[in-house]
Amino acid sequence: MREGTIVRGRGGFYTVREDGGDEFVLRAKKKFRRLGMSPLVGDRILFTPGEKEDEDGWVEEILPRRSQCLRPPVANVTLLCIVISPSPAPDWLLVDKLLIFARKQELRPLLILNKLDLPGAEDILAEAREAYRGAEAELLTVSALDAEGLNPLRHRLQGETCCFSGQSGVGKSTLLNALFGLNQETGDISRKIQRGKNTTRHAELFTFGDIQVIDTPGFSLLEMDEVFDPVLLKDYYPEFAPYLGSCRFSPCYHGREPGCAVTAAAKDGKIDEKRLARYRQLLEDCRQAWRERYD
C-alpha cells in the first residue's frame, strides 16, 4: 500500500496526492460506511492504486486525524484562518462560533481583515482589536486587490495546513489567488443583499512549498455540531480565564448571576461588552440544545 493526502473529493471519487506529487483517483471501500466514516479532504490515507492506467484505486485506511470539521468536511487543519471584511459587514457572532470551533479542535485561529483598501476598514480593524483582545487570536490585515500585507501573511502560513473560513463574499478565493497565483473562480458582492455569491463548491487542498491550504465552500452560518454542557462554553473564551474562581457562585456560567467577576470585568472595560453579550446569546442556545438533547 502507498501513502498520500486526499486533495479533492467529488461524487464518491477521491483524488490522492503522494508526497512526490503523483495523483491517483480512488474510491472508498464499503468498510468505511459500516464504520460510519467518510474520507475527507486533508486526510492522510493508505491506498492501493488501480492496476491499469484507467482503473480507479481504493482508499484502504484513513490514518489518525489531528482535527475534523463536518461543515465544511475537511480534516487535519492546523490553522483556522477566519476572514472578515468591511463589505459584507462582519458577522461577529459567526466569528465567535468559529473561534469556539477552533478551540474545541485545538486549532490555532488567525483573524484576517481583507479589503483593507475599502472605506470603513479602519473602523472594522478597531472593532476587531477591541472585541478579541485577550481572546488569543492573531490578527493580520491584507488587501488582495493591491497586495498589501500579503508577504507577512505568507510568512505566517509557513508550515501550516490552513483552512480559510468566513462569510461568503469576504474574498477568500480572491485572497488565495493573490497569495499563490491560483485561478479560483470569484464572485461579486450583491449590492441588494450585501452577501457574497458562493463560488467555491467543493473543498480542495493546494500545496505551495511547505504551506497547505484547503479552500472550502463559503458559508455564512456555523451551527454547533456537538451538544455539550453549557457550563463548558466559558472554557472556550480565553479572556474569561483570569477571573476563574472569582465569581460569587461556582460554577458560574457568566450569564446573569449576581457577583459574576466576568460581568464586573466587562463593566470595567477589561472585556468587550458586545462580545460578552454574544457569548450570552450562545449560552442560551447551548442551554436549549442541552435541555432538548434527548427529545
Salt bridges, closest charged atoms under 4 A:
GLU3 OE2 - ARG44 NH2 2.96
GLU18 OE2 - ARG2 NE 2.97
ASP19 OD1 - ARG44 NH1 2.99
GLU23 OE1 - ARG8 NH1 3.60
GLU23 OE2 - ARG17 NH2 2.85
ASP43 OD1 - ARG65 NE 2.75
ASP56 OD2 - ARG27 NE 3.98
GLU60 OE1 - LYS29 NZ 2.93
ASP96 OD1 - ARG275 NH1 2.79
ASP96 OD2 - ARG278 NE 2.54
GLU130 OE2 - ARG133 NH2 2.79
GLU138 OE2 - ARG156 NH2 2.91
GLU160 OE1 - ARG108 NH2 2.53
GLU160 OE2 - ARG156 NH1 3.14
GLU185 OE1 - ARG201 NH1 3.59
GLU204 OE2 - ARG8 NE 3.03
GLU204 OE1 - ARG10 NH2 3.74
ASP225 OD1 - ARG71 NH2 3.29
GLU226 OE1 - LYS104 NZ 3.50
ASP235 OD1 - LYS234 NZ 3.19
GLU239 OE2 - ARG275 NE 2.42
GLU284 OE2 - ARG287 NH1 2.95
